[in-house]
Amino acid sequence: MSDGIYAALSGAVAQEAALECVAQNLANASTGGFRGAHPVFHEVLAQTTRGGPAIRFTAMTGTSIDIAPGEQRETGRPLDVALGPRDFLAVSTAGGERYTRAGALRVSTDGALQAVGGDPILGEDGKPVRVPPGAAVTLGADGVVQANGAPAGRLRIVTFARPEAMTREGQSLLGAGTAGPPTASAQPIKIGALEDSNASPIRGMTEMLQTTRLFEAFERTIQAFHDADRKVLSVP
């Protein structure tokens, strides 16, 4: 079997993985606070078994988070917050501390301040922010939470040195990944506004079309190598 077929196969597998990434971006183009991702490819050299030159393989080794902010829109809702372009709200999850830009906050019946999906919002002390049940809750541009006019904590808002190296976990949650340790942000937040997804439907459709065509091209290349091998084997 020709060695080239393996290189073409690696390209097809990488494009299949990239297609999944593009599909997730497209599916979340209307998800508030969503950050899209781009596939990261690397070239891998492998020595041939026949002692010839090394073959160049393609591999998708991960994704890079798109750190461009989405459009902000005014809502007038006192518990909606829009963050600075590189900032994240810290939330408590079953897997530990995670981060989100989805700023449509709410208060549960037992007084817990929650993010989209129900995860508790963390305060700067690292503990979930709680208010008396039924209290009138307001937020300040400095992240201070007030309940019935009295301070009830301050939102833990963090930033990262390399936010593009964060890992996506579901629709609106991100893990720290290799982005570095979170540090407190001094950027003010905007009250009564939300950030939309930064994934563009038009760009997503274009990328999906390009990725699909590349996958089909690799398929044709694999078939060409297969046909060539078959002809060689059928020669008397």
C-alpha positions as CSV (number, residue, x, y, z in Angstrom):
1,M,0.0,0.0,0.0
2,S,1.3,3.5,-0.9
3,D,2.6,5.5,2.0
4,G,0.8,8.6,0.6
5,I,-2.6,7.1,1.5
6,Y,-1.8,7.5,5.2
7,A,-1.0,11.2,4.8
8,A,-4.3,11.7,3.0
9,L,-6.1,9.8,5.7
10,S,-4.6,11.9,8.4
11,G,-5.8,15.0,6.6
12,A,-9.4,13.6,6.3
13,V,-9.5,12.7,10.0
14,A,-8.3,16.2,10.9
15,Q,-10.9,17.8,8.7
16,E,-13.6,15.6,10.3
17,A,-12.5,16.9,13.7
18,A,-12.5,20.5,12.5
19,L,-16.0,20.1,11.1
20,E,-17.2,19.2,14.5
21,C,-15.6,22.3,15.9
22,V,-17.2,24.5,13.2
23,A,-20.6,22.8,13.8
24,Q,-20.5,23.7,17.5
25,N,-19.7,27.3,16.6
26,L,-22.6,27.5,14.2
27,A,-25.0,25.8,16.6
28,N,-24.2,28.4,19.3
29,A,-24.3,31.5,17.1
30,S,-27.3,32.8,19.2
31,T,-26.1,31.6,22.6
32,G,-25.4,34.6,24.9
33,G,-21.7,34.9,26.0
34,F,-20.6,32.0,23.8
35,R,-17.0,32.1,22.6
36,G,-16.3,30.3,19.4
37,A,-13.2,28.2,18.8
38,H,-10.8,27.5,15.9
39,P,-9.2,24.1,15.2
40,V,-5.4,24.0,15.7
41,F,-3.4,21.9,13.2
42,H,0.1,20.6,13.5
43,E,2.3,18.9,10.9
44,V,3.8,15.6,12.1
45,L,6.7,13.9,10.4
46,A,6.9,10.1,10.3
47,Q,9.7,8.0,8.9
48,T,8.7,5.6,6.1
49,T,9.2,1.9,6.6
50,R,11.1,1.8,3.3
51,G,13.9,4.1,4.4
52,G,12.7,7.0,2.2
53,P,12.0,10.6,3.1
54,A,9.7,11.3,6.1
55,I,6.0,11.6,5.3
56,R,4.2,14.7,6.5
57,F,1.0,14.0,8.4
58,T,-1.7,16.4,9.5
59,A,-3.1,16.3,13.0
60,M,-5.7,18.5,14.8
61,T,-4.2,18.9,18.3
62,G,-6.9,21.0,19.9
63,T,-8.8,24.2,19.6
64,S,-8.0,27.9,20.2
65,I,-10.7,30.0,21.8
66,D,-11.8,33.1,19.8
67,I,-11.3,35.9,22.2
68,A,-13.0,38.6,20.1
69,P,-15.9,40.0,22.1
70,G,-19.5,39.6,20.8
71,E,-21.9,42.4,20.3
72,Q,-23.4,44.0,23.4
73,R,-27.0,44.8,23.6
74,E,-29.0,46.8,26.1
75,T,-31.6,45.0,28.2
76,G,-32.3,47.3,31.1
77,R,-32.5,44.3,33.4
78,P,-30.6,45.0,36.7
79,L,-29.1,41.5,36.9
80,D,-27.7,41.4,33.3
81,V,-24.0,42.2,33.1
82,A,-21.6,42.6,30.2
83,L,-17.9,42.1,31.0
84,G,-14.7,43.7,29.8
85,P,-13.4,42.0,26.6
86,R,-10.9,39.7,28.4
87,D,-12.9,39.1,31.6
88,F,-14.9,36.2,33.0
89,L,-17.3,35.5,35.8
90,A,-16.2,32.7,38.1
91,V,-18.8,30.1,38.9
92,S,-18.9,27.0,41.0
93,T,-19.5,23.6,39.3
94,A,-19.3,20.0,40.2
95,G,-15.9,19.9,38.5
96,G,-14.6,22.9,40.4
97,E,-14.3,26.6,39.4
98,R,-15.2,27.4,35.9
99,Y,-15.7,30.7,33.9
100,T,-18.4,32.3,31.8
101,R,-19.2,35.4,29.9
102,A,-22.9,34.7,29.9
103,G,-24.1,37.5,32.1
104,A,-27.8,36.9,32.5
105,L,-27.8,36.3,36.2
106,R,-30.7,35.3,38.5
107,V,-31.5,34.7,42.1
108,S,-32.8,31.3,43.1
109,T,-35.6,30.8,45.6
110,D,-33.2,30.2,48.4
111,G,-31.1,33.3,47.7
112,A,-28.2,32.0,45.6
113,L,-27.0,34.2,42.8
114,Q,-26.8,31.9,39.7
115,A,-25.4,32.0,36.2
116,V,-27.0,30.7,33.1
117,G,-27.5,26.9,33.7
118,G,-27.9,27.3,37.4
119,D,-24.3,27.3,38.5
120,P,-23.6,29.5,41.6
121,I,-21.8,32.7,41.0
122,L,-18.6,33.0,43.1
123,G,-17.7,36.1,45.1
124,E,-14.2,37.5,45.5
125,D,-13.8,35.4,48.6
126,G,-14.2,32.3,46.5
127,K,-17.6,31.4,48.0
128,P,-21.0,31.4,46.3
129,V,-22.8,34.8,46.6
130,R,-26.0,34.6,48.6
131,V,-28.7,37.1,49.5
132,P,-31.7,36.9,51.7
133,P,-34.6,35.1,49.9
134,G,-36.9,37.7,48.3
135,A,-34.5,40.6,48.7
136,A,-34.2,43.3,46.1
137,V,-30.9,42.7,44.5
138,T,-28.8,45.2,42.5
139,L,-25.3,45.2,41.0
140,G,-22.7,47.9,40.8
141,A,-20.3,48.6,38.0
142,D,-17.5,47.5,40.5
143,G,-19.2,44.1,40.9
144,V,-20.6,44.8,44.3
145,V,-23.9,43.0,45.0
146,Q,-26.4,44.7,47.2
147,A,-29.5,43.2,48.8
148,N,-32.1,45.6,50.1
149,G,-29.5,48.3,49.9
150,A,-26.9,46.4,52.0
151,P,-23.7,44.9,50.6
152,A,-23.9,41.1,50.1
153,G,-20.6,40.4,48.4
154,R,-18.7,41.2,45.3
155,L,-18.5,39.2,42.1
156,R,-15.3,37.3,41.4
157,I,-14.4,38.6,37.9
158,V,-11.1,37.3,36.5
159,T,-8.9,37.6,33.5
160,F,-6.2,35.3,32.0
161,A,-2.8,35.9,30.4
162,R,-3.7,33.6,27.5
163,P,-7.6,33.3,27.3
164,E,-7.3,31.7,23.9
165,A,-5.8,28.6,25.6
166,M,-8.9,28.1,27.8
167,T,-11.0,24.9,27.2
168,R,-14.6,25.0,26.2
169,E,-17.0,23.0,28.4
170,G,-20.5,23.1,27.1
171,Q,-22.3,26.1,25.7
172,S,-21.2,28.9,28.0
173,L,-18.6,27.5,30.4
174,L,-14.9,27.5,30.0
175,G,-12.1,25.8,31.9
176,A,-8.7,27.5,32.6
177,G,-6.9,24.9,30.5
178,T,-3.4,26.2,29.9
179,A,-4.4,29.9,30.0
180,G,-2.5,30.5,33.2
181,P,-3.8,31.2,36.7
182,P,-6.9,33.5,37.0
183,T,-6.2,37.0,38.3
184,A,-8.7,39.6,39.5
185,S,-9.8,42.1,36.9
186,A,-10.1,45.8,37.7
187,Q,-12.3,46.5,34.6
188,P,-15.8,47.8,35.4
189,I,-18.9,45.8,34.3
190,K,-21.8,47.2,32.4
191,I,-25.2,46.7,34.1
192,G,-28.3,46.2,32.1
193,A,-26.6,44.8,29.1
194,L,-25.6,41.4,27.7
195,E,-22.9,40.1,25.3
196,D,-24.1,38.0,22.4
197,S,-22.2,35.1,20.9
198,N,-19.1,36.0,19.0
199,A,-19.7,33.2,16.5
200,S,-21.0,34.5,13.2
201,P,-23.5,32.4,11.3
202,I,-22.2,33.6,8.0
203,R,-18.6,32.9,8.9
204,G,-19.7,29.5,10.3
205,M,-21.5,28.5,7.1
206,T,-18.4,29.6,5.0
207,E,-16.0,27.6,7.3
208,M,-18.3,24.5,7.2
209,L,-18.4,24.6,3.4
210,Q,-14.6,25.0,3.2
211,T,-14.0,22.2,5.6
212,T,-16.5,19.9,3.9
213,R,-14.8,20.5,0.5
214,L,-11.4,19.8,2.0
215,F,-12.7,16.5,3.5
216,E,-14.1,15.5,0.2
217,A,-10.8,16.3,-1.5
218,F,-8.9,14.0,0.9
219,E,-11.5,11.3,0.3
220,R,-10.9,11.5,-3.5
221,T,-7.1,11.4,-2.9
222,I,-7.5,8.3,-0.7
223,Q,-9.6,6.6,-3.4
224,A,-7.0,7.5,-6.0
225,F,-4.2,5.9,-4.0
226,H,-6.5,2.8,-3.5
227,D,-7.2,2.6,-7.2
228,A,-3.5,2.9,-8.0
229,D,-2.6,0.1,-5.5
230,R,-5.3,-2.1,-7.0
231,K,-4.0,-1.7,-10.5
232,V,-0.4,-2.5,-9.3
233,L,-1.6,-5.7,-7.6
234,S,-3.6,-6.7,-10.6
235,V,-0.7,-6.6,-13.0
236,P,0.2,-10.2,-14.0
